[in-house]
Amino acid sequence: MRSGRLSVAGALVLAAVLGFAGSAHACSCAPTPPGKALRESDAAVVGRLVEVVPRGQLQADYRYEVQRVYRGAKKIEAGDMLAVRSAQSGAACGLPSRAARRYGLFLTRLGGRWRSGLCSVVTPRLLWQAAQGRPLGARPACGDGGTSLPPT
């Protein structure tokens, strides 16, 4: 009788674990060097997040005030308001949702919309370094007239 209770309890625990394992998701990104991400993106910008507008239960439009364009200047200009479609949840690799913060974004154009995700976000400095062809953490060369300093 006791072994029957243990096997039933074990089956319930196993069912609970399997049930929760199916619903537990986390964003996972393969490391991509910023220089490669810049070359492979359709656009790359630094923007200040203005607002997040939900689009259904799973997606949202993240609206950015573009401050600097590193790629895609034919379609995006500094000062533009840019809507980027992404997942709403960070667990589903959605963009960060902290308003008024500046982000470096690698963008893809798909279905007439700009799209991105958490794996395509870098600091503005890292995006600037990638655009300059500098390795991570490289310091600007002295005496270059200040042209290599990152934007503030």
Secondary structure as the mmCIF struct_conf table of DSSP 4:
data_model
#
loop_
_struct_conf.conf_type_id
_struct_conf.id
_struct_conf.beg_label_comp_id
_struct_conf.beg_label_asym_id
_struct_conf.beg_label_seq_id
_struct_conf.end_label_comp_id
_struct_conf.end_label_asym_id
_struct_conf.end_label_seq_id
HELX_RH_AL_P HELX_RH_AL_P1 ARG A 2 SER A 23
HELX_RH_AL_P HELX_RH_AL_P2 PRO A 34 GLU A 40
BEND BEND1 SER A 41 ASP A 42
STRN STRN1 ALA A 43 ARG A 55
TURN_TY1_P TURN_TY1_P1 GLY A 56 LEU A 58
STRN STRN2 GLN A 59 ARG A 71
TURN_TY1_P TURN_TY1_P2 ALA A 73 LYS A 75
TURN_TY1_P TURN_TY1_P3 ALA A 78 GLY A 79
STRN STRN3 MET A 81 ALA A 87
BEND BEND2 GLN A 88 GLN A 88
HELX_RH_3T_P HELX_RH_3T_P1 GLY A 90 ALA A 92
TURN_TY1_P TURN_TY1_P4 CYS A 93 CYS A 93
HELX_LH_PP_P HELX_LH_PP_P1 GLY A 94 PRO A 96
TURN_TY1_P TURN_TY1_P5 ALA A 99 ALA A 100
STRN STRN4 ARG A 102 LEU A 110
TURN_TY1_P TURN_TY1_P6 GLY A 111 GLY A 112
STRN STRN5 ARG A 113 ARG A 115
HELX_RH_3T_P HELX_RH_3T_P2 LEU A 118 SER A 120
STRN STRN6 VAL A 121 VAL A 122
HELX_RH_AL_P HELX_RH_AL_P3 PRO A 124 GLN A 132
TURN_TY1_P TURN_TY1_P7 GLY A 133 GLY A 133
HELX_LH_PP_P HELX_LH_PP_P2 ARG A 134 PRO A 135
TURN_TY1_P TURN_TY1_P8 LEU A 136 GLY A 137
HELX_LH_PP_P HELX_LH_PP_P3 ALA A 138 ALA A 141
TURN_TY1_P TURN_TY1_P9 CYS A 142 GLY A 143
BEND BEND3 ASP A 144 ASP A 144
TURN_TY1_P TURN_TY1_P10 GLY A 145 SER A 148
BEND BEND4 LEU A 149 LEU A 149
HELX_LH_PP_P HELX_LH_PP_P4 PRO A 150 PRO A 151
#
